[in-house]
C-alpha cells in the first residue's frame, strides 16, 4: 500500500525520486513475501531441520531493502 501511495505522490508532484522510492518499496514487499514463504515452508516441513541460514538471509535482505527505501525518501527535498 505504501508503494502505491509513493507512486501516486510521485505522479501528482512530478517527482521521479518518489517513483523510484515506490519501486524500491515494491521490491521490499516482494522480499517480505519470499521471507514469509520460507518461514511457512519451515513450519510445514516436520521431517527436516528448517533452513535457518536461508530464512536469516531473507530477513536481512528485507531490512536492507527497507533501509534503502527510507534513506531514499529521507534524501528528498519536497
C-alpha positions, -999 to +999 in steps of 0.1 A: +000+000+000+028+024+008+044+017-025+012+026-043+010+058-022+045+068-032+038+061-068+007+083-068+025+110-049+053+109-075+028+113-103+010+141-086+041+160-077+061+151-109+088+135-087+108+108-103+125+102-069+092+093-054+086+069-083+119+054-076+111+050-039+078+033-049+097+008-070+122+002-041+093-004-017+076-028-041+108-048-042+108-047-004+073-061-004+084-089-027+113-097-004+089-098+026+067-122+006+097-145-001+107-144+036+071-153+047+071-183+022+104-195+036+090-193+071+058-211+061+079-238+044+100-242+076+068-246+097+051-271+074+081-294+070+081-315+101+107-340+089+137-318+081+155-291+100+145-256+087+170-238+066+177-211+093+205-195+073+182-190+043+155-176+065+180-152+081+194-142+048+159-133+035+151-113+066+184-093+063+176-087+027+142-072+037+159-050+063+185-038+038+159-030+011+137-011+036+167+008+048+174+018+012+138+029+007+137+051+038+172+065+030+159+075-004+128+091+010+148+110+036+171+125+010+141+140-009+137+178-008+100+182-014 
